[in-house]
Amino acid sequence: MIKSKTLISDQAIYPSEIRYSKTNKCLTVTFENGRIYSYSAELLRVESPSAEVKGHNTNDKRIVSGCKDVGIKKIDYVGNYAVRIHFDDMHDTGIYSWLYLYELGETKDTVWNSYLEELKRLGLKRKSNTTS
């Protein structure tokens, strides 16, 4: 449980619980306002807020493929405002603020569908060396 509060968008929105299921490769975040969001490790990896994925401006976003089976090895708290997620594909440079996780939770269906459309448009696959 996180005891310190972080202000987000003029509201005190911070997680009260963060749990990762290795079996389902799913991170579940419960926010103090009652909202609960579950994120696949794949979604978190391909939407990493790192410069490697997001780039340095809005036109630099990179589509990451081959992450269908990615898992999370470790989660570190960064101060009282974020977590750093260490994925088993060795990516670990993204810092996921509470605001980023909250907004991703609110928009994850749209974000996920856009990601799938971009993969298709670019001829890329979710899983390495397969057709799925």
C-alpha positions as CSV (number, residue, x, y, z in Angstrom):
1,M,0.0,0.0,0.0
2,I,1.2,3.5,-0.8
3,K,0.9,5.9,2.0
4,S,2.0,9.2,0.5
5,K,-0.3,11.2,-1.7
6,T,0.5,12.7,-5.1
7,L,-1.7,15.4,-6.6
8,I,-2.7,14.7,-10.2
9,S,-4.7,17.1,-12.4
10,D,-6.0,19.2,-9.4
11,Q,-7.3,16.0,-7.7
12,A,-5.7,13.8,-5.2
13,I,-5.6,10.7,-7.3
14,Y,-3.1,8.1,-6.3
15,P,-3.0,4.3,-6.1
16,S,-3.9,2.5,-2.9
17,E,-2.8,-0.8,-4.3
18,I,-0.7,-2.1,-7.1
19,R,-0.6,-5.9,-7.8
20,Y,1.0,-7.9,-10.6
21,S,-0.2,-11.4,-11.6
22,K,2.7,-13.4,-13.2
23,T,0.2,-16.0,-14.3
24,N,-2.0,-13.5,-16.2
25,K,0.9,-11.1,-16.9
26,C,-1.5,-8.4,-15.7
27,L,-0.9,-5.3,-13.5
28,T,-3.9,-4.1,-11.6
29,V,-3.9,-0.7,-10.0
30,T,-6.6,0.4,-7.6
31,F,-6.8,4.2,-7.2
32,E,-8.0,5.9,-4.0
33,N,-11.0,7.3,-5.9
34,G,-12.3,3.8,-6.4
35,R,-11.2,3.3,-10.0
36,I,-9.5,0.0,-10.8
37,Y,-7.6,-0.6,-14.0
38,S,-5.9,-3.7,-15.2
39,Y,-3.2,-3.5,-17.8
40,S,-1.6,-6.4,-19.7
41,A,2.2,-6.4,-19.5
42,E,2.1,-6.2,-23.3
43,L,0.1,-2.9,-23.3
44,L,2.4,-1.4,-20.7
45,R,5.5,-2.4,-22.7
46,V,4.3,-1.1,-26.0
47,E,2.9,2.1,-24.5
48,S,6.0,2.7,-22.3
49,P,6.5,6.4,-21.5
50,S,10.2,6.0,-22.3
51,A,12.0,8.1,-24.9
52,E,12.7,4.8,-26.7
53,V,8.9,4.3,-27.3
54,K,7.4,7.8,-27.1
55,G,10.3,9.6,-28.6
56,H,11.2,13.2,-27.7
57,N,8.1,14.7,-29.3
58,T,4.7,13.5,-30.5
59,N,5.9,12.7,-34.0
60,D,8.6,10.3,-32.8
61,K,6.4,7.5,-31.4
62,R,7.8,4.1,-32.2
63,I,5.6,1.0,-32.7
64,V,7.1,-1.9,-30.7
65,S,6.2,-5.3,-32.0
66,G,6.8,-8.9,-30.7
67,C,5.7,-8.2,-27.2
68,K,2.7,-10.5,-26.9
69,D,4.5,-12.8,-24.4
70,V,6.4,-10.1,-22.4
71,G,6.2,-10.2,-18.7
72,I,7.2,-8.0,-15.8
73,K,10.2,-8.9,-13.7
74,K,10.2,-6.2,-11.2
75,I,8.4,-2.9,-10.2
76,D,10.3,-0.1,-8.4
77,Y,8.6,2.9,-6.8
78,V,10.0,6.2,-8.0
79,G,9.5,8.7,-5.2
80,N,5.8,9.0,-4.4
81,Y,4.6,9.7,-8.0
82,A,5.5,6.8,-10.2
83,V,6.8,3.3,-10.8
84,R,9.6,2.0,-13.0
85,I,8.6,-1.3,-14.6
86,H,11.4,-3.8,-15.5
87,F,10.2,-6.1,-18.3
88,D,11.6,-9.5,-19.1
89,D,12.7,-8.3,-22.6
90,M,15.1,-6.0,-20.6
91,H,13.2,-2.8,-21.2
92,D,13.3,-0.7,-18.0
93,T,13.5,2.9,-18.9
94,G,9.9,4.0,-18.7
95,I,8.7,5.8,-15.6
96,Y,4.9,5.3,-15.3
97,S,3.5,8.2,-13.3
98,W,0.2,7.8,-11.5
99,L,-1.3,10.3,-14.0
100,Y,0.0,8.2,-16.9
101,L,-1.4,5.0,-15.5
102,Y,-4.7,6.6,-14.7
103,E,-5.1,8.1,-18.2
104,L,-4.0,4.9,-19.8
105,G,-6.6,3.1,-17.8
106,E,-9.3,5.5,-19.0
107,T,-8.3,5.2,-22.6
108,K,-6.8,1.7,-22.9
109,D,-9.4,0.3,-25.3
110,T,-8.8,3.1,-27.8
111,V,-5.0,3.0,-27.3
112,W,-5.0,-0.8,-27.7
113,N,-7.1,-0.7,-30.9
114,S,-4.9,2.0,-32.4
115,Y,-1.8,-0.1,-31.6
116,L,-3.3,-3.1,-33.3
117,E,-4.2,-1.0,-36.4
118,E,-0.7,0.4,-36.6
119,L,0.8,-3.1,-36.3
120,K,-1.4,-4.3,-39.2
121,R,-0.6,-1.2,-41.3
122,L,3.1,-1.7,-40.8
123,G,3.0,-5.5,-41.4
124,L,4.2,-6.2,-37.9
125,K,3.2,-9.0,-35.5
126,R,2.3,-9.0,-31.8
127,K,4.3,-12.2,-31.3
128,S,7.9,-12.7,-32.5
129,N,8.3,-15.2,-35.4
130,T,4.6,-16.0,-35.7
131,T,1.5,-14.9,-37.6
132,S,-0.5,-13.7,-34.6
